[in-house]
Amino acid sequence: MKTRIGTLTVAMVLPVMMMIARAETPGKTLLKTIDGQPDLQGVWVNPTLTPFERPASFADKAKLSKLEMTELEKKARANQVDRAPTPGDPGTYNQAWSDGGTKVRQRRPSLQTEHTTRRLPASSPPPIDLARIRLT
């Protein structure tokens, strides 16, 4: 088991270290796409406990208190335990494949900053496909 975890850790950390070393090498330019934009392809890792949308429990809060941050971290630690699937559940990825973070790194209650409610706007209905409508 330790060998698997060690191999997985090396497989995840090594590419990141190589990218950092490449970016810090003097005289090297960043890769660009065909249209001249920075090439942002690759694996992005953004582990955070801060939800994208503001939860209803934090509706009126601009910042989280230290106590609220600690409570979120405790809940996250409790959820980071591999459990056997419930009867009828085929199971999901274990904790080695998902990293939701272990710390609240900012005091904001959500990552969403564009809307006053800090929630995504309601989605609009799908467009009507006029080509499929038969006029009778």
CYANA upper distance limits for C-alpha pairs under 8 A (distance plus 0.5 A):
  1 MET  CA      5 ILE  CA      6.89
  2 LYS  CA      6 GLY  CA      6.51
  3 THR  CA      7 THR  CA      6.50
  4 ARG  CA      8 LEU  CA      6.51
  5 ILE  CA      9 THR  CA      6.51
  6 GLY  CA     10 VAL  CA      6.71
  7 THR  CA     11 ALA  CA      6.56
  8 LEU  CA     12 MET  CA      6.66
  9 THR  CA     13 VAL  CA      6.45
 10 VAL  CA     14 LEU  CA      6.10
 11 ALA  CA     15 PRO  CA      7.70
 12 MET  CA     16 VAL  CA      7.71
 13 VAL  CA     17 MET  CA      6.74
 14 LEU  CA     18 MET  CA      6.69
 15 PRO  CA     19 MET  CA      6.72
 16 VAL  CA     20 ILE  CA      6.74
 17 MET  CA     21 ALA  CA      6.63
 18 MET  CA     22 ARG  CA      6.54
 19 MET  CA     23 ALA  CA      6.56
 20 ILE  CA     24 GLU  CA      6.66
 21 ALA  CA     25 THR  CA      6.70
 22 ARG  CA     28 LYS  CA      8.19
 23 ALA  CA     28 LYS  CA      7.95
 23 ALA  CA     30 LEU  CA      7.68
 30 LEU  CA     38 PRO  CA      7.51
 30 LEU  CA     39 ASP  CA      8.20
 31 LEU  CA     38 PRO  CA      6.73
 31 LEU  CA     39 ASP  CA      6.02
 32 LYS  CA     36 GLY  CA      5.82
 32 LYS  CA     37 GLN  CA      5.88
 32 LYS  CA     38 PRO  CA      5.03
 32 LYS  CA     39 ASP  CA      5.26
 33 THR  CA     37 GLN  CA      5.85
 33 THR  CA     38 PRO  CA      6.66
 33 THR  CA     39 ASP  CA      5.77
 47 PRO  CA     99 ASP  CA      6.38
 47 PRO  CA    100 GLY  CA      5.43
 47 PRO  CA    101 GLY  CA      4.74
 47 PRO  CA    102 THR  CA      8.25
 48 THR  CA    100 GLY  CA      6.30
 48 THR  CA    101 GLY  CA      5.07
 48 THR  CA    102 THR  CA      7.53
 48 THR  CA    103 LYS  CA      7.09
 48 THR  CA    104 VAL  CA      6.83
 48 THR  CA    105 ARG  CA      7.44
 49 LEU  CA     72 LEU  CA      7.91
 49 LEU  CA     73 GLU  CA      7.99
 49 LEU  CA     76 ALA  CA      8.07
 49 LEU  CA    100 GLY  CA      6.80
 49 LEU  CA    101 GLY  CA      6.10
 49 LEU  CA    102 THR  CA      7.18
 49 LEU  CA    103 LYS  CA      6.71
 49 LEU  CA    104 VAL  CA      5.81
 49 LEU  CA    105 ARG  CA      8.29
 50 THR  CA    104 VAL  CA      6.67
 50 THR  CA    105 ARG  CA      8.27
 50 THR  CA    106 GLN  CA      8.11
 50 THR  CA    108 ARG  CA      7.91
 50 THR  CA    109 PRO  CA      6.88
 50 THR  CA    110 SER  CA      6.09
 50 THR  CA    111 LEU  CA      6.95
 51 PRO  CA     55 PRO  CA      8.14
 51 PRO  CA    109 PRO  CA      7.65
 51 PRO  CA    110 SER  CA      5.57
 51 PRO  CA    111 LEU  CA      6.69
 52 PHE  CA    110 SER  CA      5.70
 52 PHE  CA    111 LEU  CA      5.07
 52 PHE  CA    112 GLN  CA      5.96
 53 GLU  CA    110 SER  CA      5.80
 53 GLU  CA    111 LEU  CA      7.05
 53 GLU  CA    112 GLN  CA      6.15
 53 GLU  CA    118 ARG  CA      6.44
 53 GLU  CA    119 ARG  CA      5.37
 53 GLU  CA    120 LEU  CA      7.34
 54 ARG  CA     58 PHE  CA      6.99
 54 ARG  CA     59 ALA  CA      7.12
 54 ARG  CA    109 PRO  CA      6.29
 54 ARG  CA    110 SER  CA      5.18
 54 ARG  CA    111 LEU  CA      8.24
 54 ARG  CA    112 GLN  CA      7.76
 54 ARG  CA    117 THR  CA      8.15
 54 ARG  CA    118 ARG  CA      5.99
 54 ARG  CA    119 ARG  CA      6.43
 55 PRO  CA     59 ALA  CA      6.98
 55 PRO  CA    109 PRO  CA      8.09
 55 PRO  CA    110 SER  CA      8.20
 58 PHE  CA    109 PRO  CA      7.03
 59 ALA  CA    117 THR  CA      7.91
 61 LYS  CA    109 PRO  CA      7.75
 62 ALA  CA    108 ARG  CA      7.02
 62 ALA  CA    109 PRO  CA      7.47
 63 LYS  CA    107 ARG  CA      5.66
 63 LYS  CA    108 ARG  CA      5.43
 63 LYS  CA    109 PRO  CA      6.64
 64 LEU  CA     68 GLU  CA      6.44
 64 LEU  CA     69 MET  CA      6.88
 64 LEU  CA    107 ARG  CA      5.51
 64 LEU  CA    108 ARG  CA      6.67
 64 LEU  CA    109 PRO  CA      6.59
 65 SER  CA     69 MET  CA      6.78
 65 SER  CA    107 ARG  CA      7.84
 66 LYS  CA     70 THR  CA      6.67
 67 LEU  CA     71 GLU  CA      6.72
 68 GLU  CA     72 LEU  CA      6.75
 69 MET  CA     73 GLU  CA      6.83
 69 MET  CA    104 VAL  CA      6.58
 69 MET  CA    107 ARG  CA      8.03
 70 THR  CA     74 LYS  CA      6.72
 71 GLU  CA     75 LYS  CA      6.76
 72 LEU  CA     76 ALA  CA      6.71
 72 LEU  CA    104 VAL  CA      7.98
 73 GLU  CA     77 ARG  CA      6.74
 73 GLU  CA    102 THR  CA      6.66
 73 GLU  CA    103 LYS  CA      6.33
 73 GLU  CA    104 VAL  CA      7.25
 74 LYS  CA     78 ALA  CA      6.80
 75 LYS  CA     79 ASN  CA      6.84
 76 ALA  CA     80 GLN  CA      6.78
 76 ALA  CA    101 GLY  CA      8.42
 76 ALA  CA    102 THR  CA      6.98
 77 ARG  CA     81 VAL  CA      8.08
 77 ARG  CA    102 THR  CA      7.34
 80 GLN  CA     95 GLN  CA      7.01
 81 VAL  CA     95 GLN  CA      7.75
 82 ASP  CA     94 ASN  CA      6.55
 82 ASP  CA     95 GLN  CA      6.88
 84 ALA  CA     91 GLY  CA      8.15
 85 PRO  CA     89 ASP  CA      6.16
 85 PRO  CA     90 PRO  CA      7.30
 85 PRO  CA     91 GLY  CA      5.62
 85 PRO  CA     92 THR  CA      8.43
 86 THR  CA     91 GLY  CA      8.45
 93 TYR  CA     97 TRP  CA      6.58
 93 TYR  CA     98 SER  CA      7.75
 94 ASN  CA     98 SER  CA      7.55
 95 GLN  CA     99 ASP  CA      7.43
110 SER  CA    118 ARG  CA      7.43
112 GLN  CA    118 ARG  CA      5.80
112 GLN  CA    119 ARG  CA      7.21
112 GLN  CA    120 LEU  CA      8.30
113 THR  CA    118 ARG  CA      6.34
114 GLU  CA    118 ARG  CA      7.23
115 HIS  CA    119 ARG  CA      7.08
115 HIS  CA    120 LEU  CA      7.86
115 HIS  CA    121 PRO  CA      8.48
129 ASP  CA    133 ILE  CA      7.43
